[in-house]
Amino acid sequence: MALEQASDFCLLYFIVQLFAIFAFATCGGYSGQLRVSVDCMEKASSNLSIGIDFAYPFRLYQVSFEAPVCEGTRRERVFLIGDYSSSAEFFVTIAVFAFLYSLMATTVYIFLQNKYHENNRGPLIDFVVTVVFSFMWLVSSSAWAKALSDVKVATDPDEVQLLISACKVQTNKCGSVHGSRWSGLNTSVVFGFLNFVLWAGNIWFVFKETGWHKGASRLAGGASEKQAGTFNQQPYNQGSFDQSGSYNTQGNLGQLSEYGQVGGPTSYSNQM
Ligand SMILES: *[C@@H]1O[C@H](CO)[C@@H](O)[C@H](O)[C@H]1NC(C)=O
């Protein structure tokens, strides 16, 4: 039974790790390109295919390209505008640390089972860290989603044309050849929020490990029959084996007989 729960735990953390990898790989590994054309009145100085490359961490003010000025062969260096590195790096950092933490948690859980449950310290730390990480996932994903929408505007070929001085002259024609592909970065935002949901859901799983819910459900038991039923069904099944060792050694018979009732929630609440 304990083995079964350990494998559930590992499966869960495996998914958590996979999602974290997706989040930082899709964001951190991104590079995109847009392409604009500057069609001067004197055709010789035109450049109909100016490629502009940019990548993570989106310090766009450092991205530059050469555009014709439409006066002979003279060219000017044009820089994009904006710096979105803080949000992008924050997002990737959270993803990497979430990955490392879940890797460590799995290792500790598997190899140091006894230490993990000793004094409830493992579950306690796990609970606090999980709450912090869910919050961080929410904050960093939101910040990154906002930054991404700004990056999309700043690298839109129609916006980039406005930076080229030759395009301000009516007689020259500027156009967009193609914009950048966003599917990778859109995916990273989706995975960011999926990670938040996963970690927030994990709070409940880790909370059960702390054993606090047992006290809470006993208190809530008398409150309402319906609540008692839904509250007790799971803790009863899970709780009885996740700490069965400590019941036996500490001789916590009161709890054992209470949870040991056969017949489940209905007979339990009738008893109350
Ligand atoms: C047009 O701009 C690109 C840079 O994007 C450059 O490599 C190419 O040589 C330019 N072409 C002309 C005709 O100036």
The ligand as an SDF file (V2000), in Angstrom:
LIG
                    3D

 14 14  0  0  0  0  0  0  0  0999 V2000
   19.3570   43.9190  -47.0360 C   0  0  0  0  0  0  0  0  0  0  0  0
   19.4730   43.7560  -45.6290 O   0  0  0  0  0  0  0  0  0  0  0  0
   20.0750   42.5550  -45.2340 C   0  0  0  0  0  0  0  0  0  0  0  0
   20.0680   42.5330  -43.7270 C   0  0  0  0  0  0  0  0  0  0  0  0
   18.8360   42.1450  -43.2620 O   0  0  0  0  0  0  0  0  0  0  0  0
   21.4740   42.4430  -45.7750 C   0  0  0  0  0  0  0  0  0  0  0  0
   22.0620   41.2270  -45.4130 O   0  0  0  0  0  0  0  0  0  0  0  0
   21.4360   42.5670  -47.2880 C   0  0  0  0  0  0  0  0  0  0  0  0
   22.7350   42.5890  -47.8080 O   0  0  0  0  0  0  0  0  0  0  0  0
   20.7090   43.8510  -47.6890 C   0  0  0  0  0  0  0  0  0  0  0  0
   20.5500   43.8980  -49.1330 N   0  0  0  0  0  0  0  0  0  0  0  0
   20.8860   44.9340  -49.8730 C   0  0  0  0  0  0  0  0  0  0  0  0
   20.6050   44.8240  -51.3170 C   0  0  0  0  0  0  0  0  0  0  0  0
   21.4080   45.9140  -49.3880 O   0  0  0  0  0  0  0  0  0  0  0  0
  1  2  1  0
  1 10  1  0
  2  3  1  0
  3  4  1  0
  3  6  1  0
  4  5  1  0
  6  7  1  0
  6  8  1  0
  8  9  1  0
  8 10  1  0
 10 11  1  0
 11 12  1  0
 12 13  1  0
 12 14  2  0
M  END
$$$$
